[in-house]
Structure formats: C-alpha cells, structure tokens
C-alpha cells in the first residue's frame, strides 16, 4: 500500500468542511443481466452517499494530537474522493502548515479507513494536504466547539 502527500490548493466553500464525492465506485454483486443481488452495496454509477458518510464518520476516530479533537469536528477535512479501485483521497488541511504531526494524522487515517471487519471501508488512502483556503476557527463544528470549551479553550 502506498500513499502520497502533496500540497495543493482546494476551494471548498468558505467556512465549510466539505465531504464530497467526485469519483465512482463500481458496485459488486450485479448479475450478468444487470440485476443487483442482495449484497450489492453501491448503486450503479457512483459512490453511495452512505459510503461517503461512513468515511466521514470513521474520520472522527482521527484525533489532532495537539488539541485532542477529531479532524472532522475541527474542520480539517475539506473533501473525500473515492476512485474505481476503492482508494480514498482526502483533501485535508492542518491548523498550521508547520505542524510536525502529519505522519501521525496519516497513520490514524489509514487505520480508521483501511482496517476493520472485511478489510475496512477503502483499500487504501491518500492525503492531499491543502493550504487554501487556510484553516481558521470558523471551520470548527458546533460539536468541536463544545469539545474545545470542555478542555478550557475559549471559542
């Protein structure tokens, strides 16, 4: 398994952590005549919304090591894309471009998405580190704000 860390610009809508689907996953369990068998998990033609929601939910197990809050509620996940080989590419940012803990976050992400019953949600992950738009406290979810307040932060 391999991963790529690249830095590029992304343009999600201001103030929103975006989890979006842009690529497709071919469904399994389709008979030769095109009928779906009961085990078909994904509708023909794209990644199911449930799968994207499952990836977002699993990413809540990835915790920023400095703040102790998950990367979804911190607003660090800008987008999720799944390709035909079931490899997830996550557009993510950090609270600081100088953060020395990218490897820790990448390892936690790989653990959260590629392990578990049946081998995990995806076959592999890639993280595309993006810096535009820059992260700011406005990207933190209400749940993330509550968690930070409970730790003594004034947000």
Wavefront OBJ file of the C-alpha trace (Angstrom):
o trace
v 0.000 0.000 0.000
v 1.228 3.449 -0.762
v 0.233 6.969 -0.050
v 1.035 10.346 -1.453
v 1.369 13.592 0.405
v 1.065 16.582 -1.840
v 0.323 20.205 -1.207
v -2.144 21.924 -3.490
v -4.902 24.486 -3.307
v -8.536 23.496 -2.835
v -11.545 25.730 -2.935
v -14.338 24.480 -0.698
v -16.988 26.987 0.211
v -15.842 29.406 2.865
v -16.381 28.196 6.410
v -17.441 24.668 5.492
v -15.721 21.361 5.899
v -16.719 19.650 2.690
v -17.048 15.935 2.229
v -17.895 15.406 -1.402
v -17.963 12.636 -3.924
v -16.469 13.153 -7.337
v -15.358 9.720 -8.483
v -17.181 6.454 -8.812
v -17.022 3.003 -7.308
v -18.317 0.067 -9.323
v -20.870 -1.968 -7.380
v -20.278 -5.610 -6.613
v -22.990 -8.228 -6.679
v -24.500 -7.431 -10.081
v -25.708 -10.391 -12.126
v -24.823 -10.660 -15.839
v -28.296 -9.372 -16.772
v -27.673 -6.221 -14.718
v -29.859 -7.052 -11.735
v -28.464 -6.272 -8.331
v -28.058 -9.142 -5.937
v -28.993 -8.534 -2.290
v -25.343 -7.969 -1.371
v -24.883 -5.048 -3.810
v -23.736 -2.157 -1.659
v -23.395 0.720 -4.100
v -25.835 1.991 -6.709
v -24.610 1.814 -10.305
v -22.756 4.886 -11.450
v -21.266 6.262 -8.273
v -20.113 6.214 -4.700
v -23.091 5.857 -2.431
v -23.848 8.727 -0.111
v -23.788 6.184 2.695
v -20.178 5.316 1.873
v -19.108 8.977 1.986
v -20.992 9.380 5.276
v -19.276 6.232 6.602
v -15.859 7.638 5.673
v -16.679 10.934 7.366
v -17.872 9.088 10.470
v -14.739 6.909 10.547
v -12.594 10.046 10.273
v -13.983 11.104 13.660
v -11.601 8.472 15.071
v -8.676 10.555 13.759
v -7.707 12.963 16.510
v -5.482 16.025 16.232
v -2.644 15.060 18.618
v -2.164 18.612 19.908
v -5.792 19.575 20.509
v -7.333 16.181 21.258
v -10.334 16.852 18.977
v -11.174 14.822 15.870
v -10.224 16.215 12.461
v -13.832 16.319 11.208
v -15.105 18.490 14.063
v -12.016 20.693 13.762
v -12.933 21.307 10.111
v -9.683 19.873 8.767
v -11.325 17.560 6.186
v -12.074 19.598 3.060
v -13.117 16.756 0.751
v -13.262 12.988 0.175
v -12.940 11.330 -3.217
v -13.098 7.577 -3.867
v -11.778 6.117 -7.124
v -12.652 2.938 -9.022
v -10.069 0.925 -7.068
v -11.730 1.983 -3.771
v -8.826 4.265 -2.851
v -9.899 7.327 -0.874
v -8.153 10.633 -1.478
v -8.795 13.092 1.306
v -8.276 16.812 0.870
v -7.178 17.908 4.315
v -5.540 20.850 5.966
v -3.958 21.452 9.336
v -4.303 24.205 11.896
v -0.763 25.227 10.911
v 1.277 24.498 7.791
v 4.253 23.991 10.108
v 2.543 21.144 12.008
v 5.105 18.368 12.534
v 2.444 15.698 13.106
v 1.255 14.989 9.546
v 2.611 11.418 9.767
v 0.589 10.773 12.940
v -2.608 12.031 11.289
v -1.891 9.999 8.150
v -1.303 6.825 10.207
v -4.531 7.372 12.164
v -6.428 7.981 8.899
v -5.083 4.781 7.343
v -6.025 2.845 10.493
v -9.535 4.336 10.596
v -10.338 3.704 6.931
v -8.455 0.579 5.846
v -8.775 -1.771 8.824
v -11.693 -3.456 10.474
v -14.258 -6.102 9.560
v -13.956 -7.062 5.912
v -10.735 -5.075 5.495
v -12.078 -1.590 6.159
v -14.068 0.965 4.203
v -11.460 1.524 1.487
v -8.468 -0.343 0.085
v -6.005 2.497 0.624
v -5.833 6.212 1.347
v -4.000 9.234 0.031
v -3.947 12.582 1.754
v -3.749 15.707 -0.337
v -2.602 18.423 2.095
v -4.134 21.726 1.055
v -3.499 25.198 2.420
v -6.086 27.308 0.580
v -8.429 28.299 1.939
v -6.452 28.451 5.146
v -7.933 26.795 8.199
v -9.490 29.072 10.779
v -11.649 28.682 13.889
v -14.721 29.376 11.732
v -14.352 25.855 10.275
v -14.857 24.141 13.659
v -18.235 22.417 14.015
v -20.556 23.152 16.940
v -19.617 19.751 18.394
v -15.926 20.633 18.044
v -16.508 23.970 19.793
v -18.233 22.178 22.661
v -15.314 19.760 22.959
v -12.777 22.602 22.935
v -14.732 24.540 25.567
v -14.781 21.468 27.796
v -10.968 21.458 27.545
v -10.810 25.109 28.605
v -10.471 26.797 25.207
v -12.408 29.995 24.585
v -14.021 29.531 21.160
l 1 2 3 4 5 6 7 8 9 10 11 12 13 14 15 16 17 18 19 20 21 22 23 24 25 26 27 28 29 30 31 32 33 34 35 36 37 38 39 40 41 42 43 44 45 46 47 48 49 50 51 52 53 54 55 56 57 58 59 60 61 62 63 64 65 66 67 68 69 70 71 72 73 74 75 76 77 78 79 80 81 82 83 84 85 86 87 88 89 90 91 92 93 94 95 96 97 98 99 100 101 102 103 104 105 106 107 108 109 110 111 112 113 114 115 116 117 118 119 120 121 122 123 124 125 126 127 128 129 130 131 132 133 134 135 136 137 138 139 140 141 142 143 144 145 146 147 148 149 150 151 152 153 154 155
